[in-house]
Amino acid sequence: MLDSVLVPPEVILRHGRLPSGDLVDLHIAGGRITQVVPYARVAAGDLETGVQAHDLQGWLLLPAPAEPHAHLDKALTAEQVPNPEGDLMGAIKGWVAASQAGMFTHEDIRSRSRRAMELLVLNGVTAVRSHVNVIGDISTSYLRAVKEARKEMKDFLHVELVALTGSPMTGPDGAANRVALEQALSEGVDLIGGCPHLDPDGATVIADVLRLATEYNLPVDLHMDETLDPQMLHLPELARQVIATGFAHKVTASHCVSLGMQSPKVQAEVAALVAEAGITVVPLPQTNLFLQGREHPQATPRGLTALRALHEAGAKVAAGADNVQDPFNLVGRSDPLETASLLVMAGHMLPEEAYAMVSTNVREMMGLEPVTLSVGSVADLLAINAPSVRGAIADASGDRMVFRAGRLVASSRHHRELHRIEA
């Protein structure tokens, strides 16, 4: 990863605070942490020539968050694309209608994608995986636009692109979508995606994706069971096929909402199968809390997977935001701390668990080096004005400094003032 990153020669991050409470100076060279030493007050003139120094003012140092599931081609279109129904099919219909009307030009997608990436970086993200529509009528036009935006942002964050196929993929009606996927694979993508639960033959979609991924030597990230219907459960089929084929690459199953609607017994059985298959499950609380549950006006269920059962089974779990300010999610701040907050409130995770799910667990899912705040670690870091991990999630302070391989790539200061009435 560091080979293609603009890396400063030597950096010192002074007066940072570890989650343990210790005040430290971090020395960084070649994009990696070389020393973690107790904080020492040093005058600027006493620093060696050529050394960049950043005063963290006692702010909390954390591994930089990462976003495991975005839709950069759709981001920031909520004002243009309505979704009056507010559910998944309403969002899909609204998006398809706008696309067919020619609303999304190459320059529009490139510009919005870049802005969406900029917002992620400003909030601390140094790595993102985005699904991009690869569908019969648009073929790879969206993909090419997002690739241009990725190139423009290459010094700021690591970006992976998933070919998100249309539905159906099977049968005569899926022919154009299959051609579009082949074109995307020819032009180059980082992962193969799709939506088995939206296809008449989900098992065949899974088999075809695993076959193509093996042929092209690519990992897989599938939208899986994005519904509260307990009768729709393709996740165990994915796990069985991964195990049976000995699939050699990483597999991610995003959403997996219907698993949360199963009995505890079924949840435990499926979670154990997922753990055995080595599949990473990615819940997406913002979008699924918005889209799901509208057909349940009484005791409305939460649009989340079975988080605790997956954790207890030892399955890998990361978490992301999914859509941001588009017809699939009208709001969203492009901030993993928002995701972590929802994991605490709606998913009943502890703050430390929630932060791991939006940072270190995401990097593991993406095959990136871990960030450990120790010597030898890649220096992808977030410094935030917060007392603790819990406090960072609770307040989501706008006072942040973001470092990628030791280079300051973003910073923000948030000022609020209470104006008292003079007596």
C-alpha positions in Angstrom: 0.0 0.0 0.0 2.8 2.5 0.9 4.5 2.1 -2.4 2.0 4.3 -4.2 1.5 6.8 -1.3 3.1 10.2 -1.0 5.2 9.7 2.2 7.0 12.5 4.1 10.5 11.6 5.1 10.2 12.1 8.9 7.3 13.3 11.1 6.7 13.7 14.8 3.2 13.8 16.1 3.7 15.6 19.5 1.5 15.5 22.5 -1.0 12.9 21.5 -3.0 10.8 23.9 -3.4 7.0 23.5 -6.7 5.3 24.5 -4.9 4.2 27.6 -4.5 7.9 28.6 -0.8 8.0 28.2 0.6 11.2 26.6 3.1 10.4 23.9 5.1 11.6 20.9 4.9 9.4 17.8 7.9 9.4 15.5 7.2 8.4 12.0 9.5 7.6 9.1 8.7 6.1 5.7 5.0 6.1 6.6 5.5 3.9 9.6 5.6 4.5 13.4 9.3 4.2 14.5 9.0 5.3 18.1 6.3 5.8 20.7 7.8 7.8 23.6 6.5 9.7 26.5 5.5 13.3 25.6 8.3 15.7 26.0 8.0 19.5 25.7 10.4 20.5 22.9 10.9 23.9 21.4 10.3 24.2 17.7 13.9 25.3 17.2 15.3 22.2 18.9 13.8 19.9 16.2 16.1 18.4 13.7 16.1 20.1 10.3 13.7 18.6 7.8 11.5 17.0 10.5 7.8 17.9 10.2 6.1 18.3 13.6 2.4 18.5 14.4 1.1 19.5 17.8 -1.9 17.3 18.6 -2.8 19.3 21.7 -3.4 16.3 23.8 -6.1 15.0 21.4 -6.9 11.3 21.4 -5.0 9.2 18.8 -6.9 6.4 17.1 -6.3 4.1 14.2 -7.9 5.9 11.2 -11.4 4.7 10.4 -12.3 3.1 7.1 -15.5 2.8 5.1 -16.2 -0.8 3.9 -19.3 -0.1 1.9 -20.1 3.1 -0.1 -21.9 4.0 -3.3 -19.8 6.8 -4.6 -21.7 6.9 -7.9 -25.0 7.6 -6.1 -23.7 9.9 -3.3 -25.1 13.4 -2.8 -28.2 13.1 -5.1 -31.0 13.3 -2.5 -32.1 16.6 -3.8 -32.3 15.3 -7.4 -33.7 11.8 -7.0 -36.9 11.5 -4.9 -38.0 8.4 -3.0 -41.5 9.1 -1.8 -42.1 5.5 -0.6 -38.9 5.6 1.5 -38.2 1.9 1.1 -35.6 -0.1 -0.9 -37.7 -0.6 -4.0 -38.8 3.1 -4.0 -35.1 4.0 -4.0 -34.3 1.6 -6.8 -37.2 2.8 -8.9 -36.2 6.4 -8.4 -32.6 5.8 -9.3 -33.4 3.8 -12.4 -35.8 6.4 -13.6 -33.3 9.2 -13.1 -30.6 7.1 -14.8 -32.7 6.3 -17.8 -33.6 10.0 -18.1 -29.9 10.8 -18.5 -29.6 12.8 -15.3 -26.1 11.4 -14.4 -23.4 12.6 -16.8 -19.8 11.5 -16.7 -18.7 14.8 -15.2 -21.5 14.7 -12.6 -20.6 11.3 -11.4 -16.9 12.1 -11.3 -17.5 15.4 -9.4 -19.9 13.9 -6.8 -17.7 10.8 -6.3 -14.7 13.0 -5.6 -16.7 15.2 -3.2 -17.9 12.1 -1.4 -14.3 10.9 -1.0 -13.2 14.3 0.2 -15.9 14.3 2.9 -14.8 10.8 4.1 -11.2 12.0 4.3 -12.1 15.1 6.3 -13.8 12.9 8.8 -10.8 10.6 9.2 -11.2 7.9 6.6 -8.1 6.6 4.8 -9.6 3.6 3.0 -12.9 3.1 1.3 -14.6 0.3 -0.7 -17.4 1.5 -3.0 -19.9 -0.4 -5.1 -20.5 1.0 -8.5 -23.4 0.1 -10.8 -22.4 -2.1 -13.7 -25.7 -2.6 -15.5 -26.9 -3.4 -19.0 -28.1 0.0 -20.1 -25.1 2.0 -18.6 -22.5 -0.7 -19.0 -19.3 0.6 -17.4 -19.9 4.3 -17.9 -20.4 5.0 -14.1 -17.3 2.9 -13.3 -15.1 4.9 -15.6 -16.2 8.2 -14.0 -15.6 6.9 -10.5 -12.2 5.6 -11.6 -11.2 9.1 -12.6 -12.3 10.5 -9.2 -10.2 7.7 -7.5 -7.1 8.7 -9.5 -7.6 12.4 -8.4 -7.8 11.2 -4.7 -5.0 8.6 -4.8 -2.8 10.5 -2.4 -5.6 10.9 0.2 -7.1 7.4 0.5 -7.1 3.9 -0.7 -10.1 3.1 -2.8 -11.5 -0.2 -3.9 -14.2 -0.5 -6.5 -16.8 -3.3 -6.7 -18.7 -4.1 -9.9 -22.3 -4.0 -8.6 -24.3 -6.0 -11.1 -28.0 -5.4 -12.0 -30.9 -7.8 -11.5 -31.6 -10.2 -12.8 -28.3 -11.8 -13.7 -29.8 -15.2 -14.6 -32.0 -16.3 -17.5 -32.7 -14.5 -20.8 -33.6 -11.2 -19.0 -30.1 -11.1 -17.4 -28.2 -11.3 -20.7 -27.4 -7.5 -20.9 -26.3 -7.4 -17.2 -24.0 -10.3 -17.8 -22.4 -8.6 -20.7 -21.9 -5.4 -18.6 -20.2 -7.4 -15.9 -17.9 -9.0 -18.5 -17.0 -5.6 -19.8 -16.2 -4.4 -16.3 -14.0 -7.3 -15.7 -12.2 -6.6 -18.9 -11.6 -2.9 -18.0 -10.6 -3.8 -14.5 -12.3 -3.8 -11.1 -11.1 -4.8 -7.6 -14.0 -7.0 -6.6 -17.2 -8.6 -8.0 -20.5 -7.8 -6.4 -24.2 -8.4 -7.0 -27.5 -8.9 -5.2 -28.5 -12.6 -5.1 -31.7 -11.9 -3.1 -33.1 -9.8 -5.9 -32.6 -12.5 -8.5 -35.1 -15.3 -9.3 -32.2 -17.8 -8.9 -30.0 -16.5 -6.1 -28.0 -19.7 -5.7 -27.0 -19.6 -9.4 -25.9 -15.9 -9.0 -23.7 -16.9 -6.1 -22.2 -19.8 -8.0 -21.6 -17.6 -11.1 -19.9 -14.9 -9.1 -17.6 -17.4 -7.3 -16.7 -18.9 -10.6 -15.9 -15.6 -12.3 -14.0 -14.4 -9.2 -11.8 -17.5 -9.3 -11.2 -17.0 -13.1 -10.2 -13.3 -12.6 -8.5 -13.8 -9.2 -10.7 -11.4 -7.4 -12.4 -11.2 -4.0 -16.2 -11.0 -3.7 -18.6 -8.5 -1.9 -22.3 -9.3 -2.3 -25.3 -7.4 -1.2 -27.0 -10.2 0.8 -30.6 -10.5 2.2 -31.4 -6.8 2.4 -34.9 -7.5 3.7 -36.8 -8.1 6.9 -38.5 -11.1 5.3 -37.3 -14.1 7.3 -38.1 -16.4 4.4 -35.4 -14.9 2.3 -32.0 -16.1 3.7 -29.3 -16.6 1.1 -26.3 -16.1 3.5 -26.0 -19.8 4.5 -26.1 -20.8 0.8 -23.2 -18.4 0.2 -21.3 -19.9 3.1 -21.9 -23.5 1.9 -20.7 -22.7 -1.6 -17.6 -20.9 -0.4 -16.7 -24.0 1.8 -17.6 -26.5 -0.9 -15.6 -24.8 -3.7 -12.6 -23.9 -1.5 -12.9 -20.4 -2.8 -9.4 -18.9 -2.3 -10.2 -15.2 -2.0 -11.9 -12.9 0.6 -15.7 -12.9 0.7 -17.8 -10.2 2.1 -21.6 -10.3 2.7 -23.1 -6.9 3.1 -26.4 -6.1 4.9 -27.6 -9.6 5.9 -30.6 -8.0 7.4 -32.9 -11.0 7.4 -30.5 -12.9 9.7 -31.6 -10.6 12.4 -35.2 -11.9 11.9 -34.4 -15.5 12.6 -34.7 -17.4 15.9 -31.7 -17.4 18.2 -31.1 -21.0 17.2 -31.0 -20.3 13.5 -28.9 -17.2 14.1 -26.3 -19.2 15.9 -26.3 -22.0 13.3 -25.8 -19.5 10.4 -23.3 -17.5 12.3 -21.2 -20.6 12.9 -21.4 -21.5 9.2 -20.3 -17.9 8.2 -17.4 -18.1 10.6 -16.3 -21.5 9.2 -16.4 -20.0 5.7 -14.3 -17.0 6.7 -16.9 -14.6 5.4 -16.9 -11.0 6.7 -20.4 -9.6 7.4 -20.9 -5.9 7.0 -24.0 -4.4 8.7 -25.0 -0.9 7.4 -27.1 0.7 10.0 -27.8 4.2 8.5 -29.3 3.0 5.3 -31.1 -0.1 6.6 -32.6 1.8 9.5 -34.0 4.2 7.0 -35.2 1.7 4.4 -36.3 -1.2 6.5 -39.3 -1.7 8.7 -41.9 0.6 7.1 -44.2 -2.4 6.6 -44.1 -3.1 10.4 -46.0 -0.1 12.1 -46.1 -2.0 15.4 -42.9 -3.1 17.2 -40.9 -2.0 14.2 -37.8 -4.2 13.8 -34.4 -2.8 13.3 -32.7 -3.2 10.0 -29.6 -4.9 11.4 -28.1 -8.3 11.2 -27.6 -10.6 14.1 -24.5 -8.8 15.5 -24.2 -10.6 18.8 -24.7 -14.1 17.3 -22.0 -13.4 14.7 -19.6 -12.1 17.4 -20.2 -15.1 19.6 -19.5 -17.4 16.7 -16.2 -15.7 16.0 -17.3 -14.4 12.6 -15.7 -11.4 11.2 -17.8 -8.3 11.4 -17.1 -4.8 10.0 -19.6 -1.9 9.6 -20.2 1.0 7.3 -22.6 3.7 6.2 -23.7 2.5 2.8 -25.5 5.3 1.0 -25.0 9.0 1.9 -27.6 11.6 1.0 -29.2 9.9 -1.9 -32.6 8.1 -2.4 -31.4 5.1 -0.4 -30.5 7.3 2.6 -31.6 10.9 2.7 -29.1 11.9 5.4 -25.7 10.7 6.5 -22.5 12.7 7.4 -19.9 10.5 5.7 -18.5 9.9 9.2 -17.7 6.5 10.6 -18.4 7.8 14.1 -22.0 8.1 13.1 -22.0 4.5 12.1 -20.3 3.6 15.4 -22.9 5.6 17.4 -25.7 3.6 15.7 -24.0 0.4 16.4 -24.0 1.3 20.1 -27.6 2.6 20.2 -29.4 0.3 17.8 -27.0 -2.6 17.8 -26.2 -2.7 21.5 -22.4 -2.9 20.9 -19.9 -1.5 23.4 -18.1 1.6 22.2 -14.8 -0.1 21.8 -16.4 -2.9 19.8 -18.2 -0.4 17.6 -15.0 1.6 16.9 -13.1 -1.6 15.9 -16.0 -2.4 13.5 -15.4 0.8 11.6 -11.6 0.8 11.7 -9.4 -2.2 12.3 -12.0 -4.7 11.3 -12.6 -2.9 8.0 -8.9 -2.8 7.2 -8.7 -6.6 7.8 -11.7 -7.1 5.5 -10.0 -5.1 2.8 -6.7 -6.9 3.2 -4.9 -3.8 4.4 -2.2 -3.7 7.1 -3.5 -3.2 10.6 -3.0 0.1 12.4 -1.9 -0.6 16.0 -0.5 2.7 17.4 2.8 0.8 18.0 6.3 0.6 16.4 6.2 -0.7 12.9 2.5 0.1 12.2 1.4 2.0 9.2 0.8 5.6 10.3 -2.9 5.9 9.2 -4.2 7.8 12.2 -7.0 10.0 13.5 -6.4 12.6 16.2 -9.6 13.9 17.6 -10.5 16.2 20.5 -12.2 13.6 22.7 -11.6 12.1 26.2 -12.0 8.5 25.1 -13.3 6.2 22.4 -16.7 6.4 24.0 -16.4 10.2 24.0 -15.3 10.4 20.4 -18.4 8.3 19.3 -20.7 10.3 21.5 -19.7 13.8 20.6 -18.1 13.2 17.1 -16.0 16.3 17.6 -15.2 18.4 14.6 -11.7 19.0 15.9 -9.7 16.4 13.9 -6.4 15.8 12.2 -6.1 13.0 9.7 -2.8 11.3 8.8 -2.2 8.9 6.0 1.2 7.2 6.1 2.2 10.0 8.5 1.2 12.8 6.1 -1.4 15.3 7.3 -4.1 15.0 4.7 -7.0 16.8 6.4 -7.7 18.9 9.5 -10.7 20.7 10.9 -11.5 23.0 13.8 -15.0 23.4 15.2 -15.9 26.5 17.2 -19.0 26.9 19.3 -19.7 29.7 21.7 -22.4 30.4 24.2 -23.2 34.2 24.2 -24.4 35.1 27.6 -26.7 38.0 28.3 -25.0 40.8 30.2 -26.8 41.9 33.3 
